[in-house]
Amino acid sequence: MSEWLTIFNDDGINIGIKERDQVHLDGDWHETFHCWLFETDHQRINLYFQKRSHTKKDFPSLYDITCAGHIDHDEKVIEAGLRELQEELGVILKEKDIIYDADFKETIQLDSFFDREICHLFFMNLTECKLNLLNIGDEVESIAKVDINLFEQLIKKERMDIPMLELTKEGFIQKKVTKSSFCPHDHEYFNHIIQVCKKLS
């Protein structure tokens, strides 16, 4: 079934709707929901990522935003966000459970992929609200966490790799990951996420 998205011009004005695949070919601005989970553990902040399924069309098996998705043309942002949280992470939450931060415009351009998103950014502190993250959906292979300071060093190319703790249905896996293990968000995007988590911790 086709997924129809609202598209916007460079000034943020609604200019109609278009099918999702065509949006990514044409590079139209469209809305997405991003929710980052984090926790504070003995003065250390851990940032959570989802590992995208190996069957995903875009960026298979790479680590990405804890929960994210497109906002259908007939959905409200929070409605879409709560739906995505249930579909991807298997958690049922209310609007009050997640913290809205800002809208962030991001562009990712590859050979046959031109993604321009108006990202509605939300955050959730797991230190204050524990969740069962073992009921993930089919589009997510696992949930993993890294020390946010080490991740910042990785993004700044001050480290070649960092340790990660990955939670799978079979148990915990400790591993090393590199920058290429993550979806190719731009530096400004990741830096914004890091600074917001530090502010909220």
C-alpha positions in Angstrom: 0.0 0.0 0.0 1.4 3.4 -1.0 2.5 5.8 1.8 1.5 9.4 1.1 3.4 12.3 2.7 2.8 16.0 2.9 5.5 17.9 1.1 6.8 21.4 1.7 8.8 24.1 -0.2 12.0 25.6 1.1 10.0 28.1 3.1 8.1 25.4 5.0 4.8 26.0 3.2 2.6 23.0 2.5 2.5 22.4 -1.3 0.6 19.1 -1.4 1.1 15.3 -1.0 3.3 12.8 -2.8 4.0 9.1 -2.6 7.0 8.3 -0.3 9.3 6.7 -2.8 8.9 9.6 -5.2 9.5 12.1 -2.3 12.9 10.4 -1.8 13.7 10.6 -5.5 12.7 14.2 -5.9 14.2 15.5 -2.6 11.0 17.1 -1.3 10.9 18.4 2.2 8.6 16.2 4.4 8.0 15.6 8.1 9.4 12.8 10.3 9.2 11.9 13.9 12.5 11.2 15.8 12.6 10.0 19.4 15.9 9.5 21.2 16.1 7.4 24.4 18.9 8.0 26.8 19.8 7.3 30.4 22.1 8.6 33.1 24.1 6.0 34.9 26.6 7.2 37.6 27.2 10.5 35.9 27.5 8.8 32.5 25.0 9.3 29.8 24.1 6.4 27.5 22.5 7.1 24.2 20.2 4.4 22.7 20.1 3.3 19.0 18.1 0.9 17.1 19.7 -1.5 14.7 17.7 -1.4 11.5 16.6 -4.7 10.0 18.8 -6.3 7.3 15.7 -6.4 5.1 15.2 -2.6 5.2 15.4 -0.9 1.8 17.4 2.0 3.1 20.5 1.6 5.4 19.9 -2.0 6.3 21.7 -3.3 9.5 23.0 0.2 10.4 22.4 1.8 13.8 20.0 4.7 13.8 17.6 6.9 15.9 16.1 4.9 18.7 12.7 5.3 17.1 11.8 7.2 13.9 9.3 7.3 11.1 7.5 9.3 8.5 4.3 11.2 9.3 1.5 10.3 6.9 -0.3 13.2 5.2 -3.4 12.7 7.4 -1.6 12.2 10.7 -0.7 14.6 13.5 3.0 14.6 14.7 2.3 13.1 18.1 -0.2 10.6 16.7 2.5 9.3 14.3 5.1 9.3 17.0 3.2 7.2 19.4 2.3 4.8 16.6 6.0 4.5 15.6 7.0 3.9 19.2 4.6 1.0 19.5 5.4 -0.5 16.1 9.2 -0.3 16.4 9.9 -0.6 20.1 6.7 -2.4 21.3 6.0 0.3 23.9 2.7 2.1 24.5 3.3 5.7 25.7 1.3 8.9 26.1 2.3 12.4 24.8 3.4 13.4 28.4 6.0 10.6 28.4 8.2 12.2 25.7 9.8 15.6 25.6 9.6 17.7 22.5 12.7 19.7 21.7 12.6 21.3 18.3 12.2 20.9 14.6 15.5 20.2 12.8 16.0 20.3 9.0 18.3 17.6 7.8 19.5 16.5 4.3 20.9 13.1 3.3 21.9 12.7 -0.3 23.3 9.5 -1.9 23.3 8.2 -5.4 19.6 7.4 -5.7 18.4 8.8 -2.4 17.7 12.4 -1.7 16.1 12.8 1.7 15.2 16.2 3.1 13.4 15.9 6.4 11.8 18.3 8.8 12.6 16.3 11.9 10.3 16.7 14.9 12.7 15.8 17.7 11.6 14.2 20.9 13.5 12.7 23.8 12.9 10.3 26.7 15.0 9.8 29.8 14.9 6.1 30.7 16.4 6.9 34.1 13.0 8.3 35.0 10.8 5.8 33.1 12.0 2.2 32.6 10.8 0.5 29.5 10.8 -3.1 28.4 12.8 -3.0 25.1 12.5 -6.7 24.3 9.3 -6.4 22.3 10.8 -4.7 19.3 9.0 -4.9 15.9 10.1 -6.6 12.7 11.8 -3.5 11.3 14.2 -3.4 14.2 16.9 -6.1 14.8 18.0 -5.0 18.2 18.5 -2.0 20.6 22.0 -0.9 21.6 23.6 1.8 23.8 26.8 3.7 23.8 28.4 6.2 26.1 27.5 9.6 24.7 30.9 11.1 25.3 32.6 8.3 23.4 30.0 8.6 20.6 30.8 12.4 20.4 34.5 11.5 20.0 33.6 9.1 17.3 31.6 11.6 15.4 34.4 14.2 15.7 36.9 11.5 14.4 38.8 11.6 17.6 38.4 7.8 17.9 38.2 5.1 15.3 35.9 2.9 17.2 33.9 2.7 20.5 32.4 0.0 22.6 28.7 -0.8 22.3 26.3 -2.9 24.4 23.7 -4.4 22.2 20.5 -5.9 23.6 19.1 -8.8 21.5 16.3 -11.3 22.2 19.1 -13.7 23.0 20.9 -11.5 25.5 23.5 -8.8 25.7 26.4 -8.5 23.2 29.5 -6.4 23.7 31.1 -5.2 20.5 33.1 -2.4 18.9 31.5 -0.1 16.3 32.9 2.5 13.9 31.3 5.6 12.4 30.3 3.6 9.3 28.2 1.4 11.6 25.7 4.3 12.0 23.3 5.9 9.5 24.9 8.9 7.8 23.3 11.7 9.6 25.3 15.0 9.4 27.6 16.2 12.1 25.3 19.1 13.0 22.4 16.7 13.6 24.3 14.4 15.9 25.9 17.3 17.7 22.4 18.7 18.4 21.2 15.3 19.8 24.2 15.0 22.0 23.8 18.5 23.5 20.1 18.1 24.2 20.7 14.8 26.0 23.4 16.4 28.1 21.1 19.3 28.9 18.2 17.0 29.9 20.3 14.7 32.0 
